[in-house]
Amino acid sequence: MPSFTSSPPYEHGLPESLGVLLVNLGTPDDSTPTAVRRYLAQFLSDPRVVESPRLIWWLVLHGYILRVRPKLSAANYEKIWTDRGSPLLLHSKNIAVGVQEKLSARLSGSVNVELAMSYGNPSIDAALEKLYALCARRIIVLPLYPQYSGTTTASVFDAVCDALRKRRWIPELRTINHYHDAAGYISATAASIRDYWDVNSRGDKLLFSFHGIPESNLFDGDPYHCQCHKTARLVAQSLDLAEDTWQVSFQSRVGRAQWLRPYTDETVRGLGKQQLAKLDVVCPGFAADCLETLEEIEIQNAEFFKEEGGGQLRYIPALNARDDHVSFLSRTIEKSVGGWPEASPDWSVSETAHQLEKSLQRARSMGAEQ
């Protein structure tokens, strides 16, 4: 027989809470090859990430990739690692803290925000365990991916469902699967670019670089490509940019298969050959700065740009824990709470405690031990 978890055990009279699970991609525990190998093994074993026959891919992954890539990737992680650890984890934690503060101020009852990573730590399973321990009977899941893709957002929902399968009492669950064209997100992204230009002046061209996925995913129905282009178009419109002053590209491709084009590295090299003095690059698919923005764009692609005759490639930071970003995420979550007790201004903690006490008394009168 299957075994289901009931921790903490059900007890009459325990106050319920709202749980919010924020999920980002993940990061190694440190910048050593061993930690990077452990992280890559988990990441690249996800069938959502690599849609190849499992046996063939297992042989490629363990026979070659995990023997070669960890050392190379560790060297790149070392370039961006901080005294406090991974930039992605630090920024994501700050986002979670900000969302917790805003939701606690605006919603009724107890609200608990937990951060998780699809790969690495803190894991989705561990974060959900914390919410269970806080009696979260209603949970909202928000992957920090503005544009939906089966390779990212869907993998979060897979992991959440796998964790819930172990539970005896499954909480009410709501999910937010994209916000690529949400007014608040577009506004925050445009504002971050304006803020950068106010301090550093505007470059000759603005490049929107999004993480790439295999081209076959697009043909199989993944909306990611279209959502990336819509994000860039809406931000460009908000900034009132002429069509010839901005463009879209896709970065971080691996392997020999065709990925979404145009590729960022080829685009940057081509713009370098045009001898642009200043190329501004923004990555609106990343909620927080990470290896792909701080090393791949700000360091690696800046070198490509100069090698081909360009001047300065200037990376515009991710939204991270900017107040407008955190406010937008909080409002998005708040909208999803509609119909739940926490959304009602009339739902007070004292009244809830009174109702719980009455429920406990009724249960005891019927013979309950707790």
CORNORPE-V827746 format. One record per pair of residues at least 6 apart in sequence whose ideal C-beta (glycine too) atoms are under 6 Angstrom apart, sorted by the first residue. I is the first residue (numbers start at 1). J is the second residue. Records with the same first field share a line. If there is no record, write none. Layout:
I = J, J
//
This chain:
4 = 168
5 = 166, 167
6 = 168
8 = 133
11 = 370
12 = 360, 363, 368, 370
13 = 356, 360
14 = 135
16 = 135, 137
17 = 110, 112, 134, 135, 136
18 = 111, 138, 342
19 = 112, 131, 136, 139
20 = 113, 140, 333
21 = 114, 127, 141
22 = 96, 115, 142
23 = 116, 143, 156
24 = 92, 117, 144
25 = 118
26 = 117, 118, 119, 120
27 = 86, 88, 89, 120
28 = 35, 36, 39
29 = 35
31 = 74, 77, 78, 81
32 = 74
33 = 70, 71, 74
36 = 70, 73, 74
37 = 66, 70
39 = 120
41 = 66
42 = 119
43 = 119
44 = 50, 61
46 = 155
48 = 150, 151, 154, 155
49 = 151
50 = 57
76 = 295
79 = 295
80 = 87, 294, 295
84 = 90
87 = 289
88 = 288, 290
91 = 288, 289, 320
92 = 115, 288
93 = 115
94 = 321
95 = 321
96 = 113, 115
98 = 321, 326
99 = 113, 326, 329, 330
100 = 113
102 = 330
103 = 111, 330
104 = 111
107 = 342
108 = 342, 347
109 = 342
112 = 134
114 = 127, 130, 131
116 = 122, 124, 127
118 = 155, 156
124 = 159
125 = 163
128 = 163
136 = 171
137 = 171
138 = 171, 172, 340
139 = 171, 173
140 = 174, 333, 336
141 = 160, 175
142 = 176
143 = 153, 156
144 = 287
145 = 152, 153
146 = 179, 180, 185
147 = 180, 224, 227, 228, 285
148 = 177, 178, 223
149 = 213, 222, 224
150 = 222
151 = 213
153 = 177
164 = 170
174 = 336
179 = 185
180 = 227, 231
181 = 230
184 = 328
185 = 328
186 = 234, 235, 238
188 = 319, 324, 325, 328
189 = 235, 284
190 = 235, 238, 239
191 = 324
192 = 319
193 = 282, 316
196 = 316
203 = 278, 279, 280
204 = 276, 277, 278
205 = 245, 279
206 = 246, 280
207 = 281
208 = 232, 248, 282
209 = 249, 251, 264, 281, 283
210 = 228, 250, 285
211 = 252, 285
212 = 250, 251, 252, 253, 259, 260
213 = 224
214 = 257, 259
215 = 258, 259, 260
218 = 225
225 = 260
229 = 248
231 = 284
232 = 248
236 = 246
249 = 262, 264, 267
250 = 260
251 = 264
252 = 292
253 = 259
265 = 304
268 = 301, 304, 305
269 = 304, 308
271 = 279
272 = 305, 308, 309, 310
273 = 308, 309
275 = 309
276 = 310
277 = 311
278 = 311, 312
279 = 305, 313
280 = 314, 316
281 = 297, 315
282 = 316
283 = 293
286 = 293, 318
288 = 318, 320
289 = 317, 318
293 = 318
297 = 315
298 = 315
302 = 313
305 = 313
319 = 325
337 = 343
341 = 347
//
